[in-house]
């Protein structure tokens, strides 16, 4: 066998440049085949040892210790270290050579680990290393110009290779490690977002296209539906919040349909449409002879909803006297009919809705605080149509189909018409969109409605802006005691909308501000196509 060349012979020295190129080529090939950092980084450390003599390489990364906890780092990838040595490789911020590189972001070169008091020899004990002089090199791994880890290795000092060459290669590899870890984080974040989005879409696709009659797949709508379904099987009271026209009744019915009470009664009560004098008899019923004309006993809405669900819409309109009786019924599960003497047990799931700020109503003394806390168990905010613009197109097509069937028409919307609908502000939300579509189906002259023709059916945004101060509704105290007769067209649609907006959707107060009764106001809303 031929003896190896003498150490002094130039032919005995490896071609370090070729070794470096081979190392880089193999690492890049691995990255091209797999983005899994564990495989790539371990093979990189292996090639550092086999090709360049940079032994026992390790990659130390910052631990996720949580806010307020001391910052630490530990060995995450290594070659030439036992499992026990890897487990021991944990460092506090600024501790030893590795900890100082993390804290300072500057590389460190220890020419002789036996002569450096800061070198801990924590992971690999000195007795397990060669007897020659051993050096230690540690370089920071940075992400967004901040150190997130350390690339380190041992090196026999008496080698026929310049230290600066090793440093140059390690700098390139440390940069590559940082970029690979950044890419892994970006892929993980995008994967997490896609998985969350796919989960939402899968839930939407597994159900009907219009679950519970609610049309749309926008994230705000799906979030509200998700909250609804999570609480539907419980008996907790649900409080639906949001602007007028966002579909509170449909959501309330959805709570009922998603619960175990789906086959039992669903009773809906509009509190704003019941005169104050009739609240008690309507909600709790009455006995025969309780008042003039009560020739027979009648069960109230709560009794009729027994074992089912009752939906109290516009609960903010409930008089204070009735609020205490409602609170007692909710707490005790019993009621007493008007004119009755005995308690009647009822088992009812309550869903309430309001577009008023009940917390402010409590502060103003117009709503009982204890009832507010009783109602505000599961608040679900319904998104406005402006928050779910991607649902405007399917909603418009649904309303067109429904109006065509109801009125025996064949009207369709051109793509530019649908685009204009999506650009509208829709302060009246879904109710306003449905009214516009129905008016369009009834009055359109052509079967295909273009964007230009659609304009005459859309509300005038300029006219719908708040009226000037001079035209502002008069305070309630300045209204005459006796209302003058007013024809059906006495108030424009814009005036009716403005009054509703000024009183946060409260029709009773809006009617009073215009000098109308609630019935007159509701009639004008219907005539104007706003209901």
LOSE-466534 format. One record per residue (C-alpha): residue number from 1; residue in three letters; x, y, z. Coordinates in steps of 0.25 Angstrom, whole numbers. Layout:
N
ATOM    i   aa      x      y      z
ATOM  NUM  ALA      X      Y      Z
...
***
This chain:
531
ATOM    i   aa      x      y      z
ATOM    1  UNK      0      0      0
ATOM    2  UNK      5     14     -4
ATOM    3  UNK      9     22      8
ATOM    4  UNK      2     36     10
ATOM    5  UNK      9     48      6
ATOM    6  UNK     18     55     16
ATOM    7  UNK     11     66     24
ATOM    8  UNK     20     76     17
ATOM    9  UNK     17     72      3
ATOM   10  UNK      7     81     -3
ATOM   11  UNK      0     69    -10
ATOM   12  UNK     -4     65      4
ATOM   13  UNK    -13     77      6
ATOM   14  UNK    -28     76      2
ATOM   15  UNK    -33     85     -9
ATOM   16  UNK    -41     94      1
ATOM   17  UNK    -47    102    -10
ATOM   18  UNK    -53     90    -16
ATOM   19  UNK    -58     85     -2
ATOM   20  UNK    -65     98      0
ATOM   21  UNK    -72     98    -13
ATOM   22  UNK    -76     83    -11
ATOM   23  UNK    -82     87      3
ATOM   24  UNK    -90     99     -3
ATOM   25  UNK    -94     90    -15
ATOM   26  UNK    -99     79     -6
ATOM   27  UNK   -106     89      4
ATOM   28  UNK   -113     96     -8
ATOM   29  UNK   -117     83    -14
ATOM   30  UNK   -124     78     -1
ATOM   31  UNK   -131     92      0
ATOM   32  UNK   -136     90    -14
ATOM   33  UNK   -142     76    -10
ATOM   34  UNK   -148     79      4
ATOM   35  UNK   -151     91     12
ATOM   36  UNK   -151     83     25
ATOM   37  UNK   -140     90     33
ATOM   38  UNK   -137     78     42
ATOM   39  UNK   -132     70     30
ATOM   40  UNK   -124     81     23
ATOM   41  UNK   -118     87     35
ATOM   42  UNK   -113     73     41
ATOM   43  UNK   -107     70     27
ATOM   44  UNK   -100     83     27
ATOM   45  UNK    -94     81     40
ATOM   46  UNK    -90     67     35
ATOM   47  UNK    -83     73     23
ATOM   48  UNK    -76     84     31
ATOM   49  UNK    -69     72     39
ATOM   50  UNK    -66     63     28
ATOM   51  UNK    -61     73     17
ATOM   52  UNK    -56     85     26
ATOM   53  UNK    -52     78     39
ATOM   54  UNK    -62     87     47
ATOM   55  UNK    -66     77     57
ATOM   56  UNK    -78     75     66
ATOM   57  UNK    -86     86     60
ATOM   58  UNK    -98     91     67
ATOM   59  UNK   -109    101     64
ATOM   60  UNK   -114    108     77
ATOM   61  UNK   -128    115     75
ATOM   62  UNK   -135    124     85
ATOM   63  UNK   -146    117     93
ATOM   64  UNK   -161    121     93
ATOM   65  UNK   -161    124    108
ATOM   66  UNK   -173    134    108
ATOM   67  UNK   -174    148    112
ATOM   68  UNK   -167    152    125
ATOM   69  UNK   -159    139    126
ATOM   70  UNK   -144    139    125
ATOM   71  UNK   -139    138    111
ATOM   72  UNK   -132    125    109
ATOM   73  UNK   -126    117     97
ATOM   74  UNK   -124    102     94
ATOM   75  UNK   -117     93     84
ATOM   76  UNK   -128     90     73
ATOM   77  UNK   -119     83     62
ATOM   78  UNK   -106     76     64
ATOM   79  UNK    -96     66     58
ATOM   80  UNK    -86     58     66
ATOM   81  UNK    -93     61     79
ATOM   82  UNK   -100     50     87
ATOM   83  UNK   -114     52     92
ATOM   84  UNK   -109     55    106
ATOM   85  UNK   -100     65    101
ATOM   86  UNK   -111     72     93
ATOM   87  UNK   -120     72    105
ATOM   88  UNK   -109     79    113
ATOM   89  UNK   -107     90    103
ATOM   90  UNK   -116    100    109
ATOM   91  UNK   -111    115    112
ATOM   92  UNK   -117    127    118
ATOM   93  UNK   -116    140    111
ATOM   94  UNK   -101    145    112
ATOM   95  UNK    -97    132    119
ATOM   96  UNK    -83    127    114
ATOM   97  UNK    -78    129    100
ATOM   98  UNK    -91    124     93
ATOM   99  UNK   -100    133    102
ATOM  100  UNK    -91    145     99
ATOM  101  UNK    -92    143     84
ATOM  102  UNK   -107    143     86
ATOM  103  UNK   -107    156     94
ATOM  104  UNK    -97    164     86
ATOM  105  UNK   -100    159     72
ATOM  106  UNK    -85    158     70
ATOM  107  UNK    -77    146     66
ATOM  108  UNK    -67    140     76
ATOM  109  UNK    -54    132     74
ATOM  110  UNK    -47    124     85
ATOM  111  UNK    -33    120     81
ATOM  112  UNK    -32    110     93
ATOM  113  UNK    -44    106    101
ATOM  114  UNK    -35    102    112
ATOM  115  UNK    -29    116    114
ATOM  116  UNK    -43    123    113
ATOM  117  UNK    -50    124    126
ATOM  118  UNK    -64    128    119
ATOM  119  UNK    -64    115    112
ATOM  120  UNK    -74    106    120
ATOM  121  UNK    -71     92    113
ATOM  122  UNK    -86     90    117
ATOM  123  UNK    -90     81    105
ATOM  124  UNK    -77     74    102
ATOM  125  UNK    -68     71    113
ATOM  126  UNK    -53     74    111
ATOM  127  UNK    -50     59    114
ATOM  128  UNK    -58     55    101
ATOM  129  UNK    -50     64     92
ATOM  130  UNK    -36     62     86
ATOM  131  UNK    -24     65     94
ATOM  132  UNK    -19     75     84
ATOM  133  UNK    -22     90     86
ATOM  134  UNK    -37     91     82
ATOM  135  UNK    -43    104     77
ATOM  136  UNK    -57    108     78
ATOM  137  UNK    -64    117     67
ATOM  138  UNK    -78    123     69
ATOM  139  UNK    -86    132     60
ATOM  140  UNK    -99    139     62
ATOM  141  UNK   -111    135     53
ATOM  142  UNK   -120    147     50
ATOM  143  UNK   -134    149     46
ATOM  144  UNK   -138    164     43
ATOM  145  UNK   -125    169     48
ATOM  146  UNK   -127    162     62
ATOM  147  UNK   -120    150     67
ATOM  148  UNK   -129    138     68
ATOM  149  UNK   -118    127     70
ATOM  150  UNK   -104    123     69
ATOM  151  UNK    -96    114     59
ATOM  152  UNK    -84    108     66
ATOM  153  UNK    -74     97     65
ATOM  154  UNK    -60     92     70
ATOM  155  UNK    -48     93     62
ATOM  156  UNK    -34     86     64
ATOM  157  UNK    -25     99     64
ATOM  158  UNK    -13     92     58
ATOM  159  UNK    -19     90     44
ATOM  160  UNK    -13     93     30
ATOM  161  UNK    -25    103     27
ATOM  162  UNK    -26    118     30
ATOM  163  UNK    -36    121     41
ATOM  164  UNK    -41    133     32
ATOM  165  UNK    -45    123     22
ATOM  166  UNK    -54    115     32
ATOM  167  UNK    -60    128     37
ATOM  168  UNK    -64    132     23
ATOM  169  UNK    -71    119     21
ATOM  170  UNK    -78    120     34
ATOM  171  UNK    -83    134     32
ATOM  172  UNK    -89    129     19
ATOM  173  UNK    -95    117     25
ATOM  174  UNK   -100    125     37
ATOM  175  UNK   -107    135     27
ATOM  176  UNK   -113    123     20
ATOM  177  UNK   -118    117     33
ATOM  178  UNK   -125    130     37
ATOM  179  UNK   -132    131     23
ATOM  180  UNK   -136    116     24
ATOM  181  UNK   -142    118     37
ATOM  182  UNK   -149    131     32
ATOM  183  UNK   -155    123     21
ATOM  184  UNK   -160    112     30
ATOM  185  UNK   -167    123     39
ATOM  186  UNK   -173    129     27
ATOM  187  UNK   -178    116     21
ATOM  188  UNK   -183    112     35
ATOM  189  UNK   -191    125     37
ATOM  190  UNK   -197    124     23
ATOM  191  UNK   -200    109     25
ATOM  192  UNK   -207    113     38
ATOM  193  UNK   -215    124     31
ATOM  194  UNK   -219    114     20
ATOM  195  UNK   -223    103     30
ATOM  196  UNK   -232    113     38
ATOM  197  UNK   -238    118     25
ATOM  198  UNK   -240    104     20
ATOM  199  UNK   -247    100     33
ATOM  200  UNK   -256    112     31
ATOM  201  UNK   -259    108     17
ATOM  202  UNK   -261     94     20
ATOM  203  UNK   -271     97     30
ATOM  204  UNK   -278    106     21
ATOM  205  UNK   -278     95     10
ATOM  206  UNK   -282     84     19
ATOM  207  UNK   -295     91     22
ATOM  208  UNK   -305     97     12
ATOM  209  UNK   -301    109      4
ATOM  210  UNK   -311    117     12
ATOM  211  UNK   -310    112     26
ATOM  212  UNK   -323    115     34
ATOM  213  UNK   -327    124     22
ATOM  214  UNK   -314    133     25
ATOM  215  UNK   -307    135     11
ATOM  216  UNK   -293    138     10
ATOM  217  UNK   -279    133     13
ATOM  218  UNK   -272    146     18
ATOM  219  UNK   -262    144     30
ATOM  220  UNK   -271    153     39
ATOM  221  UNK   -284    145     36
ATOM  222  UNK   -277    132     38
ATOM  223  UNK   -271    137     51
ATOM  224  UNK   -285    141     56
ATOM  225  UNK   -290    127     51
ATOM  226  UNK   -279    120     58
ATOM  227  UNK   -282    127     71
ATOM  228  UNK   -297    124     69
ATOM  229  UNK   -295    109     67
ATOM  230  UNK   -285    108     79
ATOM  231  UNK   -296    113     89
ATOM  232  UNK   -308    108     82
ATOM  233  UNK   -308     94     90
ATOM  234  UNK   -308    102    103
ATOM  235  UNK   -319    108    110
ATOM  236  UNK   -312    122    111
ATOM  237  UNK   -319    135    107
ATOM  238  UNK   -314    140     94
ATOM  239  UNK   -314    155     92
ATOM  240  UNK   -313    159     77
ATOM  241  UNK   -306    173     75
ATOM  242  UNK   -304    181     62
ATOM  243  UNK   -310    191     53
ATOM  244  UNK   -325    191     48
ATOM  245  UNK   -327    182     36
ATOM  246  UNK   -315    172     39
ATOM  247  UNK   -325    160     40
ATOM  248  UNK   -327    159     55
ATOM  249  UNK   -339    151     53
ATOM  250  UNK   -333    141     44
ATOM  251  UNK   -321    139     54
ATOM  252  UNK   -331    137     65
ATOM  253  UNK   -338    126     57
ATOM  254  UNK   -324    120     54
ATOM  255  UNK   -322    119     69
ATOM  256  UNK   -335    112     70
ATOM  257  UNK   -332    103     58
ATOM  258  UNK   -318     99     63
ATOM  259  UNK   -323     95     77
ATOM  260  UNK   -330     83     83
ATOM  261  UNK   -343     91     83
ATOM  262  UNK   -344     92     67
ATOM  263  UNK   -357     84     67
ATOM  264  UNK   -363     92     78
ATOM  265  UNK   -370    106     76
ATOM  266  UNK   -362    118     72
ATOM  267  UNK   -370    131     76
ATOM  268  UNK   -365    145     71
ATOM  269  UNK   -370    158     78
ATOM  270  UNK   -367    172     74
ATOM  271  UNK   -366    180     86
ATOM  272  UNK   -367    193     79
ATOM  273  UNK   -380    190     73
ATOM  274  UNK   -388    187     86
ATOM  275  UNK   -394    198     93
ATOM  276  UNK   -390    200    107
ATOM  277  UNK   -404    197    113
ATOM  278  UNK   -404    183    106
ATOM  279  UNK   -390    178    109
ATOM  280  UNK   -393    170    121
ATOM  281  UNK   -405    163    115
ATOM  282  UNK   -398    160    102
ATOM  283  UNK   -386    154    108
ATOM  284  UNK   -392    147    120
ATOM  285  UNK   -406    145    116
ATOM  286  UNK   -419    148    124
ATOM  287  UNK   -430    141    132
ATOM  288  UNK   -445    143    128
ATOM  289  UNK   -451    156    134
ATOM  290  UNK   -437    162    136
ATOM  291  UNK   -442    174    129
ATOM  292  UNK   -454    179    121
ATOM  293  UNK   -455    170    109
ATOM  294  UNK   -447    158    114
ATOM  295  UNK   -458    148    112
ATOM  296  UNK   -448    137    112
ATOM  297  UNK   -435    134    117
ATOM  298  UNK   -423    135    108
ATOM  299  UNK   -409    129    108
ATOM  300  UNK   -398    140    106
ATOM  301  UNK   -386    139     97
ATOM  302  UNK   -377    132    108
ATOM  303  UNK   -387    121    110
ATOM  304  UNK   -389    119     95
ATOM  305  UNK   -374    118     94
ATOM  306  UNK   -373    107    106
ATOM  307  UNK   -362     97    103
ATOM  308  UNK   -358    105     91
ATOM  309  UNK   -351    119     88
ATOM  310  UNK   -356    133     89
ATOM  311  UNK   -350    144     82
ATOM  312  UNK   -352    158     88
ATOM  313  UNK   -348    168     77
ATOM  314  UNK   -345    182     81
ATOM  315  UNK   -345    179     95
ATOM  316  UNK   -339    193     98
ATOM  317  UNK   -353    198     96
ATOM  318  UNK   -359    190    108
ATOM  319  UNK   -365    199    119
ATOM  320  UNK   -358    199    132
ATOM  321  UNK   -370    193    139
ATOM  322  UNK   -370    181    130
ATOM  323  UNK   -355    179    131
ATOM  324  UNK   -356    175    146
ATOM  325  UNK   -367    165    142
ATOM  326  UNK   -359    159    131
ATOM  327  UNK   -347    158    140
ATOM  328  UNK   -355    150    150
ATOM  329  UNK   -360    141    139
ATOM  330  UNK   -346    138    134
ATOM  331  UNK   -340    136    148
ATOM  332  UNK   -351    127    154
ATOM  333  UNK   -357    121    141
ATOM  334  UNK   -371    125    145
ATOM  335  UNK   -381    135    141
ATOM  336  UNK   -395    140    146
ATOM  337  UNK   -405    144    136
ATOM  338  UNK   -412    157    137
ATOM  339  UNK   -423    156    147
ATOM  340  UNK   -418    142    151
ATOM  341  UNK   -415    137    165
ATOM  342  UNK   -406    124    162
ATOM  343  UNK   -392    123    156
ATOM  344  UNK   -390    116    143
ATOM  345  UNK   -377    109    140
ATOM  346  UNK   -371    111    127
ATOM  347  UNK   -358    106    120
ATOM  348  UNK   -354    116    110
ATOM  349  UNK   -340    119    103
ATOM  350  UNK   -339    134    101
ATOM  351  UNK   -333    141     90
ATOM  352  UNK   -333    156     90
ATOM  353  UNK   -329    167     80
ATOM  354  UNK   -327    182     80
ATOM  355  UNK   -320    192     72
ATOM  356  UNK   -318    201     84
ATOM  357  UNK   -307    202     94
ATOM  358  UNK   -313    196    106
ATOM  359  UNK   -301    199    115
ATOM  360  UNK   -304    214    112
ATOM  361  UNK   -318    212    114
ATOM  362  UNK   -315    206    128
ATOM  363  UNK   -306    218    131
ATOM  364  UNK   -318    227    127
ATOM  365  UNK   -328    219    136
ATOM  366  UNK   -336    215    124
ATOM  367  UNK   -333    200    126
ATOM  368  UNK   -331    191    138
ATOM  369  UNK   -317    188    141
ATOM  370  UNK   -320    174    147
ATOM  371  UNK   -328    171    134
ATOM  372  UNK   -317    175    125
ATOM  373  UNK   -307    166    132
ATOM  374  UNK   -318    155    131
ATOM  375  UNK   -319    157    116
ATOM  376  UNK   -304    160    113
ATOM  377  UNK   -300    145    115
ATOM  378  UNK   -296    142    101
ATOM  379  UNK   -295    155     93
ATOM  380  UNK   -294    153     78
ATOM  381  UNK   -291    165     69
ATOM  382  UNK   -297    163     55
ATOM  383  UNK   -288    170     44
ATOM  384  UNK   -294    181     36
ATOM  385  UNK   -295    179     21
ATOM  386  UNK   -283    189     19
ATOM  387  UNK   -275    179     27
ATOM  388  UNK   -278    168     18
ATOM  389  UNK   -278    173      4
ATOM  390  UNK   -274    160     -2
ATOM  391  UNK   -288    155      2
ATOM  392  UNK   -295    167     -6
ATOM  393  UNK   -295    159    -19
ATOM  394  UNK   -301    146    -14
ATOM  395  UNK   -311    153     -6
ATOM  396  UNK   -315    162    -18
ATOM  397  UNK   -317    150    -27
ATOM  398  UNK   -325    143    -16
ATOM  399  UNK   -334    155    -15
ATOM  400  UNK   -336    155    -30
ATOM  401  UNK   -340    141    -30
ATOM  402  UNK   -349    142    -19
ATOM  403  UNK   -356    155    -25
ATOM  404  UNK   -357    148    -39
ATOM  405  UNK   -364    136    -33
ATOM  406  UNK   -373    145    -24
ATOM  407  UNK   -377    154    -35
ATOM  408  UNK   -376    145    -48
ATOM  409  UNK   -365    153    -54
ATOM  410  UNK   -352    150    -61
ATOM  411  UNK   -342    161    -57
ATOM  412  UNK   -327    159    -57
ATOM  413  UNK   -315    167    -53
ATOM  414  UNK   -304    170    -62
ATOM  415  UNK   -290    169    -56
ATOM  416  UNK   -288    184    -56
ATOM  417  UNK   -301    186    -48
ATOM  418  UNK   -296    175    -38
ATOM  419  UNK   -283    183    -37
ATOM  420  UNK   -291    196    -34
ATOM  421  UNK   -299    189    -23
ATOM  422  UNK   -286    185    -17
ATOM  423  UNK   -281    199    -17
ATOM  424  UNK   -293    205     -9
ATOM  425  UNK   -292    208      5
ATOM  426  UNK   -305    202      9
ATOM  427  UNK   -308    209     23
ATOM  428  UNK   -321    201     24
ATOM  429  UNK   -313    188     22
ATOM  430  UNK   -320    175     17
ATOM  431  UNK   -334    181     18
ATOM  432  UNK   -331    193      9
ATOM  433  UNK   -324    184     -1
ATOM  434  UNK   -336    175     -2
ATOM  435  UNK   -346    186     -3
ATOM  436  UNK   -337    192    -15
ATOM  437  UNK   -337    179    -22
ATOM  438  UNK   -352    177    -20
ATOM  439  UNK   -355    191    -26
ATOM  440  UNK   -345    188    -37
ATOM  441  UNK   -352    175    -41
ATOM  442  UNK   -366    181    -41
ATOM  443  UNK   -362    194    -48
ATOM  444  UNK   -351    190    -58
ATOM  445  UNK   -355    191    -73
ATOM  446  UNK   -345    181    -78
ATOM  447  UNK   -342    167    -74
ATOM  448  UNK   -327    170    -72
ATOM  449  UNK   -324    182    -63
ATOM  450  UNK   -311    189    -66
ATOM  451  UNK   -303    198    -57
ATOM  452  UNK   -308    211    -63
ATOM  453  UNK   -322    207    -62
ATOM  454  UNK   -320    202    -48
ATOM  455  UNK   -316    216    -43
ATOM  456  UNK   -331    221    -44
ATOM  457  UNK   -335    210    -33
ATOM  458  UNK   -323    213    -24
ATOM  459  UNK   -325    223    -12
ATOM  460  UNK   -319    237    -14
ATOM  461  UNK   -307    237     -6
ATOM  462  UNK   -306    252     -6
ATOM  463  UNK   -321    253     -2
ATOM  464  UNK   -319    243      9
ATOM  465  UNK   -308    251     16
ATOM  466  UNK   -312    257     29
ATOM  467  UNK   -321    269     27
ATOM  468  UNK   -315    283     31
ATOM  469  UNK   -317    289     45
ATOM  470  UNK   -329    297     41
ATOM  471  UNK   -337    285     36
ATOM  472  UNK   -333    277     48
ATOM  473  UNK   -345    270     55
ATOM  474  UNK   -351    279     66
ATOM  475  UNK   -349    274     81
ATOM  476  UNK   -360    265     86
ATOM  477  UNK   -364    276     96
ATOM  478  UNK   -367    286     85
ATOM  479  UNK   -377    277     78
ATOM  480  UNK   -392    281     78
ATOM  481  UNK   -401    274     88
ATOM  482  UNK   -411    271     76
ATOM  483  UNK   -405    266     63
ATOM  484  UNK   -410    272     51
ATOM  485  UNK   -415    263     40
ATOM  486  UNK   -404    260     30
ATOM  487  UNK   -406    253     16
ATOM  488  UNK   -399    239     13
ATOM  489  UNK   -388    246      5
ATOM  490  UNK   -385    257     16
ATOM  491  UNK   -371    252     18
ATOM  492  UNK   -360    248      8
ATOM  493  UNK   -353    235      9
ATOM  494  UNK   -340    243     12
ATOM  495  UNK   -347    249     24
ATOM  496  UNK   -352    236     29
ATOM  497  UNK   -338    230     28
ATOM  498  UNK   -332    242     35
ATOM  499  UNK   -342    241     46
ATOM  500  UNK   -339    227     48
ATOM  501  UNK   -324    229     48
ATOM  502  UNK   -325    241     58
ATOM  503  UNK   -332    232     68
ATOM  504  UNK   -323    219     65
ATOM  505  UNK   -334    211     58
ATOM  506  UNK   -345    214     69
ATOM  507  UNK   -358    215     61
ATOM  508  UNK   -366    220     73
ATOM  509  UNK   -356    232     76
ATOM  510  UNK   -354    235     61
ATOM  511  UNK   -369    236     59
ATOM  512  UNK   -371    245     70
ATOM  513  UNK   -360    254     65
ATOM  514  UNK   -368    256     52
ATOM  515  UNK   -381    258     59
ATOM  516  UNK   -386    244     55
ATOM  517  UNK   -392    232     62
ATOM  518  UNK   -385    219     61
ATOM  519  UNK   -395    214     52
ATOM  520  UNK   -394    226     42
ATOM  521  UNK   -379    225     42
ATOM  522  UNK   -379    210     39
ATOM  523  UNK   -389    212     28
ATOM  524  UNK   -381    223     22
ATOM  525  UNK   -369    214     23
ATOM  526  UNK   -376    203     15
ATOM  527  UNK   -381    213      5
ATOM  528  UNK   -367    218      3
ATOM  529  UNK   -362    204      1
ATOM  530  UNK   -353    204     13
ATOM  531  UNK   -360    192     20
***
